[in-house]
């Protein structure tokens, strides 16, 4: 829904989705639900389905993206967020699970409440209006090793708590 708001100001916006958009009859429930929303909001031309992606293709998609958007309602440790931060892609995500803690290492993450697609759209538009250069030119990616060590320390603290 945020994309339909963004599209009003940026008609050429595109949201790339990893995975396969199967024919509607054979689609699993969630894919069918997503396709129904896409059709109802007239976003078919704005959403290319990328098919399955391996790690190299994920990295390339993040490098080519202006923004990574992670609108999860439920999330534990978000590997997608960690990948975006490691690559250096500015990210907009919901306050869900450990995403605020994972993003604590950088100031390139902007948050919205899960389900608040108006705020999500506003953050997307704000980010796009500030991007006059390649998305990663002014950004120093996080040190992946430090991030992993930090995450392990968090797990150790949790395990020692119990």
C-alpha positions, 0 to 999 in steps of 0.5 A, spaced: 500 500 500 505 504 501 507 503 494 501 506 491 502 512 495 509 513 492 507 512 485 502 518 486 508 522 486 513 517 482 510 514 477 516 510 475 517 507 482 519 500 482 519 495 487 523 488 486 520 482 489 525 476 490 521 470 488 516 467 483 509 470 482 506 463 480 499 463 476 493 465 480 490 458 480 497 454 483 499 460 487 500 458 495 495 463 499 500 468 501 503 469 493 495 469 491 494 475 497 500 479 494 498 478 487 491 480 489 493 487 492 498 488 486 492 488 481 487 492 486 492 497 487 494 497 479 501 496 481 503 490 476 507 495 472 511 497 478 513 490 481 517 486 477 518 479 480 525 477 480 525 469 481 529 465 486 536 469 487 542 466 490 547 470 494 551 473 489 544 476 485 541 478 492 548 482 493 547 485 486 540 487 487 542 491 494 547 494 490 543 497 485 537 499 489 536 506 492 532 503 498 531 496 501 524 496 504 523 491 510 515 492 512 515 485 516 509 485 522 513 479 525 521 478 525 526 475 529 533 476 527 532 479 520 537 477 515 535 481 509 536 487 514 543 485 515 544 483 508 542 490 506 546 494 512 552 490 510 552 492 502 550 499 504 543 500 502 539 505 506 534 501 509 526 503 511 523 497 516 518 496 521 519 496 528 519 488 529 523 483 532 530 484 533 531 489 527 532 495 532 537 492 535 541 489 529 540 496 526 543 500 532 550 499 528 548 505 523 544 511 522 542 509 515 535 505 517 529 509 518 523 505 522 515 506 522 510 502 525 508 495 522 502 496 518 503 504 518 504 504 510 503 512 510 509 513 514 513 508 510 511 511 504 513 518 507 520 515 509 521 512 502 519 519 498 524 522 503 529 518 502 528 518 494 528 525 494 535 526 498 538 521 493 542 525 488 548 520 487 549 513 487 545 510 493 552 507 496 556 513 495 556 517 502 555 510 506 560 506 509 558 499 510 558 496 517 563 491 518 560 484 517 565 481 522 563 486 528 556 485 526 557 478 527 561 478 533 556 483 536 550 478 535 554 472 538 555 477 544 547 478 544 546 470 544 551 469 549 547 474 554 540 471 552 543 464 554 546 466 560 540 469 562 537 463 562 
